[in-house]
Amino acid sequence: MPSPVHLLARLDAIASSLSEQLDALALLALGSVGREIGRLDEHSDLDFFVIVAPGATPNYLESLTWLEQAHPVTFSFPNTPDGRKILFEDGIFAEYAVFEQRELQHIPYASGRVVWQRGDTLDALAVSGNLPTPQTHSQEWHINEALTNLLVGLRREARGERLSATRFIQTYAVDYVLAPAALRWRAEPGDPDLFTPERRFEWRFPSVAARLLAMLQGDEHNRASALCTLA
């Protein structure tokens, strides 16, 4: 597995490659390679934004030359209109998006770390001013959603629709139990993920996480899983 030092060195290599491109303006690292670098480990991925001059976005989405200069890429595909997922030959996985500077003010993202910039490109935009709005549903709403998903799931299980039943019981219902965790249980110190609530749940709510496996017993145990979630 790539070491944290290896991951950060790859970012530096990408930054060096970008610095040679006249229409590249900045590299913004996000997540565990960004401002949350304290949780970086050998299982981390590279998440970053590339900021480019107006009209240059297609050059960085359609061509991987600038990445290949940092290290050979063995797999890639466009997963969004403005981003790709890639796998380097040495096993480092990365997700990135390419934007013009003016677009950043309209995009929600966690605050990032400027790895490289041309001039003062990102001085005012490294910290997002467009974060997702926290959920405002009550604890009762989440509980009722969980209960009704369990009911639907059990009925589909009885009908023989095991795949659908598993999703309702062991995905949807569990999500509604976990979503309002901060309203019900004291969170341990740690950075919540504003975009994906289940991230780092085990560290923030260890007493609840210890019961998760009983709620997720696999598609042959939907009824038992439902009973644990209900409890």
C-alpha positions in Angstrom: 0.0 0.0 0.0 1.2 3.5 -0.7 2.6 5.3 2.3 1.4 8.8 3.4 4.8 10.2 2.3 4.3 8.5 -1.1 0.9 10.0 -1.5 2.0 13.5 -0.7 5.0 13.1 -3.0 2.6 12.2 -5.9 0.7 15.4 -5.3 3.9 17.3 -5.4 4.8 15.6 -8.7 1.4 16.5 -10.2 1.9 20.1 -9.0 5.3 20.1 -10.8 3.8 18.9 -14.0 1.0 21.5 -13.8 3.5 24.3 -13.2 4.9 23.6 -16.7 1.4 24.0 -18.4 0.7 27.7 -19.2 -3.0 27.3 -18.9 -2.9 25.6 -15.4 -3.4 27.9 -12.5 -3.5 25.9 -9.3 -3.7 22.5 -7.6 -6.1 22.3 -4.5 -5.8 19.1 -2.4 -8.9 18.0 -0.5 -9.9 15.6 2.3 -7.1 13.7 4.0 -4.5 15.1 1.6 -5.9 18.6 2.1 -6.5 20.4 5.4 -7.4 17.1 7.2 -3.9 15.7 6.7 -3.8 14.4 10.2 -5.9 11.4 9.2 -3.8 10.6 6.1 -2.8 6.9 6.1 -1.8 4.2 3.6 -5.5 3.6 2.7 -6.1 7.2 1.7 -6.8 8.3 -1.9 -5.8 11.5 -3.6 -8.7 14.0 -4.0 -8.0 17.3 -5.7 -9.2 20.1 -7.9 -7.2 21.4 -10.8 -7.9 25.1 -11.6 -7.3 26.1 -15.2 -7.6 29.2 -17.5 -10.9 29.9 -19.2 -11.6 27.4 -22.0 -8.8 25.0 -20.9 -10.9 22.4 -19.0 -11.3 19.9 -21.9 -7.5 19.7 -22.2 -7.2 18.3 -18.7 -10.2 16.0 -18.8 -9.6 14.4 -22.2 -5.8 14.1 -22.0 -3.8 12.4 -19.2 -0.5 13.6 -20.4 -0.1 16.0 -17.5 -0.7 13.2 -15.1 1.5 10.7 -16.9 4.3 13.1 -16.4 4.0 12.5 -12.7 3.5 8.7 -12.9 2.1 6.3 -15.4 -1.7 5.7 -15.3 -3.1 2.2 -15.7 -6.8 2.9 -15.5 -9.1 6.0 -15.8 -12.6 7.0 -16.7 -14.7 10.2 -16.6 -17.1 9.7 -13.7 -18.6 13.2 -13.8 -18.9 15.9 -16.5 -16.0 17.8 -14.8 -14.0 14.9 -13.2 -12.3 11.6 -13.6 -11.2 8.6 -11.4 -7.8 7.2 -12.1 -5.5 4.5 -10.9 -1.7 4.9 -11.1 0.5 1.9 -11.9 1.8 1.8 -8.4 -1.7 1.5 -6.8 -2.4 5.1 -5.9 -6.1 5.9 -6.6 -7.2 9.5 -7.3 -10.4 11.4 -7.9 -10.1 14.9 -9.4 -12.1 17.6 -11.0 -11.1 20.4 -13.3 -12.6 23.9 -13.0 -12.1 27.4 -14.1 -11.5 29.8 -11.2 -14.8 31.5 -11.5 -16.7 28.2 -11.1 -15.3 27.5 -7.6 -17.6 30.0 -5.9 -20.6 28.0 -7.1 -19.3 24.5 -6.1 -19.7 23.0 -2.6 -16.5 21.5 -1.3 -14.6 21.1 2.0 -11.8 23.5 2.6 -8.7 22.5 0.8 -4.9 23.0 0.9 -3.2 24.8 -1.9 -0.4 22.6 -3.1 0.6 24.9 -5.9 -0.7 28.1 -7.5 0.3 30.5 -10.2 0.4 33.9 -8.5 -2.4 34.3 -5.9 -5.0 32.3 -7.8 -6.6 30.5 -4.9 -5.8 32.8 -1.9 -9.5 33.7 -1.6 -11.0 30.4 -2.7 -9.1 27.6 -0.9 -11.9 27.8 1.8 -15.3 27.1 0.3 -18.0 29.6 0.9 -20.6 27.1 -0.5 -20.8 24.2 2.0 -23.8 21.8 2.0 -26.7 22.8 4.2 -26.9 20.6 7.3 -30.0 18.4 7.4 -32.8 19.9 9.3 -35.1 16.9 9.8 -36.1 16.0 13.3 -35.0 12.9 15.1 -38.6 11.7 14.9 -38.7 12.1 11.1 -35.6 9.9 10.8 -37.0 7.2 13.1 -40.3 7.1 11.2 -38.4 6.8 7.9 -36.4 4.0 9.4 -39.5 2.2 10.7 -41.4 2.4 7.4 -38.3 1.2 5.5 -38.1 -1.8 7.7 -41.8 -2.5 7.1 -41.5 -2.3 3.4 -38.3 -4.4 3.4 -39.8 -7.1 5.5 -42.8 -7.3 3.2 -40.6 -7.6 0.1 -38.6 -10.3 1.9 -41.9 -12.2 2.5 -42.7 -11.8 -1.2 -39.3 -13.2 -2.2 -37.8 -9.9 -3.4 -34.6 -10.5 -1.4 -32.4 -7.9 -3.2 -34.9 -5.1 -2.7 -35.6 -6.2 0.9 -31.9 -6.1 1.7 -31.6 -2.6 0.4 -34.6 -1.3 2.4 -33.6 -3.1 5.6 -29.8 -3.0 5.6 -29.2 0.2 3.7 -32.0 2.7 3.7 -33.3 2.0 7.2 -29.8 1.9 8.7 -29.0 5.2 7.0 -31.9 6.9 8.7 -30.7 5.5 12.1 -27.2 6.9 11.5 -28.0 10.2 10.0 -29.3 12.0 13.2 -26.6 10.3 15.4 -25.4 13.7 16.7 -28.9 14.4 18.0 -29.0 11.2 20.0 -25.5 10.4 21.1 -22.4 12.3 22.2 -19.8 12.3 19.4 -16.2 11.7 20.2 -13.7 14.2 18.9 -13.2 14.0 15.1 -14.0 15.7 11.9 -17.5 14.9 10.5 -17.8 14.5 6.8 -20.3 17.1 5.5 -20.9 15.2 2.3 -21.0 11.5 3.6 -22.2 11.1 7.1 -21.1 7.5 7.5 -17.5 8.4 7.0 -15.5 8.0 10.3 -18.7 7.0 12.1 -16.8 4.2 13.9 -14.5 6.8 15.6 -17.1 9.4 16.3 -19.8 7.1 17.7 -18.0 3.9 18.9 -20.9 2.8 21.1 -23.3 2.8 18.2 -20.8 1.5 15.7 -20.3 -1.6 17.9 -23.9 -2.6 17.1 -23.7 -2.0 13.4 -22.7 -5.5 12.4 -25.9 -6.9 14.0 -27.8 -4.5 11.7 -26.0 -5.7 8.6 -26.0 -9.5 8.7 -26.3 -10.1 4.9 -29.1 -10.9 2.5 -29.8 -14.3 4.1 -30.6 -12.6 7.5 -32.9 -9.7 6.6 -35.3 -10.5 9.4 -32.6 -10.7 12.1 -31.0 -7.5 10.8 -34.4 -5.7 10.9 -35.0 -6.7 14.5 -31.6 -5.4 15.5 -32.2 -2.1 13.8 -35.6 -1.8 15.4 -34.0 -2.4 18.8 
